[in-house]
Amino acid sequence: MSLFGDLLGSLATPPSGRNRRISSNEQPNWNDGNFDMTPLPPGAILEFPILEGPGVINHIWFTSHAGGMNELNAVSLRIYWDGREEPAVEVPVAEFFAVGQGKPTVVESIPVQVSPTGSLTCYWRMPFAKSARIVIQNDNPDRTTGLYWQVDWVQLDELPPDTPYFHARYRQEYPATMGQDYLIADIEGSGKYVGTVMSVTMAQDGWFGEGDDFFFIDGEEIPSLQGTGSEDYFNDAWGFRQRTGNWFGQPRWQGYSAGDSGVCYRWHVLDPVQFTTSLKLAIEHKGNEAESEDGWYIERPDFFNSVAFWYQTGLPKLFGGLPPWSERCVPWEQHHLVRTFLTAKPADGKVSVETQGFFGGRPALAWNPQTTGSTLELPFTVQTEGRYAVRLTALYLPQYGVFDILIDGERVLQNVNFGSGDEETDLLLGTHTLSQDDHTLTFQVNGDPKPLAVEMLRLLKLPAPGKRELRNHNEAHFIRLGIGRALYAYRLAYGELPDTLATLVESGIMPERYLTDENYHPLISHREGEYFVAECTALGGWRHKWLGLDARR
């Protein structure tokens, strides 16, 4: 069965099977038409022609207008093998292709690829004995989209009876359930686990990814595969940044503030996790507060979704499921700023509406100010009082200007250069406590008056943050680290050890926070020969000595 052999070596073997394709090619005008799109009105279901087996799908290609609308997760994909009632693949298209919610970004991996313009390519091998039924649905109740599609497959003479089938299932928790690890996969059967896509939206400031991954194989109570951190599982280190590669990457990563989000993938093609009766994969949702001294390795209520990819024989156990589109979106409140067109208050200049995006599907509110310092005030209403992460979707184009941004008269960002790019931007405006009331979003010209175009204000109501009331050895480590790096810098600058911690503060090298321990008890300090010593005054407190150039010693 050369189709499942070595990637390049299989090319030098005799042909096996008959190549087939189904596509959205315009019919019957297949050789003289170009309307190769299947329109999908709200709620529409597209049943692809059934593939009669035995066979193997070796290439799927999609592109959709939904990608240009940042709504690719509104399109769902289901694949049914051999006439089964339950789908083996049940996923939002965006998450299946590792681009997550929001603007699609580039993925350059072996099994899955996404182009800058939203071309979606999949090379997962998907064998079947009798039939393959592929179903696409537009779950957006308000907007029609279109789908261009191709599915390449090979019709075979036979398929070995124990051939494992491809599966992909979606899960989410908005926010993650406190007190239990986030479940990615819960599989029964025999097969190989081959990939994970995970998206996260931060529910509080700080690094989210101290959580370890755990693979429980064949019913074991203690996992035989135990990880060392979320970024470690996805083959990164010391946090995440945007990158993409053959087997792992983070196609989008915004940062570590409440309201920031990202998506990461890892394909276990070179290191599949094998199981004979069952497999359970879970990951801790643990991380830090904005300052590690305040809370390190604490459980956090971030917003998670994921897709598990695996091959197995037999009927799969059902887990997860695909909620309606409104429920599988991270619960951002969207305030379309074009709706403020009649109530906008420009100090001068003209407010207008510009059509943007696919066929004008993303209109923006435009303003052409005339003077430096001029303002545009836009109203928005909050229905429920609470703490919100706030983001702004706007255009970054060379002709646009520099502005300050205010919420309810408070300056939240300064010197935002909307002319510094050639596409849209998704700006974090911070975390704000907003009353159930009317509010204002204001733009003020900073520098030469130039145009502005804004699309959306988005608000995410945040759950109560994870925290540790009585800090312990985890936070004490970062107190000592803060002192250690200040000692190292002082020794380099002055050529000697300081006399006390107060000397470090007076030098400007160390913040006052490190005059106290993790729970704000005072620290006492002194020199002890070639050592610097700090002691906690609390009952049972710690004592630490530093020596050498390593900030941790």
Secondary structure, DSSP 8 states (H G I E B T S, - for coil): -GGGS-TTGGGGS---SEEEEEE---SS-TTT-----EEE-TT-EEE---EESSEEEEEEEEEEHHHHTT-GGGEEEEEEETT-SS-SEEEEHHHHTT--SSS---EE-SSEEE-TT--EEE---EEESSEEEEEEEE--SS--EEEEEEEEEEE-S---TT--EEEEEEEEESS--TTS-EEEEEEESEEEEEEEEEEEE-SSSS------EEEEETT-SS-SEE-S-HHHHTT--SS--SEE-SSEEEEEE--SSTT-EEEEEEE-SSS-EEESSEEEEEE--EEE-SSTTT-EEEE---EEEEEEEEEEES-----S----HHHHS--EEEEEGGGGTTT-EESSSEEEEE--SGGG-S-EEEEE--STT-EEEEEEE-SS-EEEEEEEEEEE-TT--EEEEEETTEEEEEEEETTS-SEEEEEEEEEEEE-SSEEEEEEEE-SS---EEEEEEEEEE-------SS--HHHHHHHHHHHHHHHHHHHHHHSS--SSHHHHHHTTSS-GGGGB-TTS-BEEEEEETTEEEEEE-STT--EEEE-SS-TT-
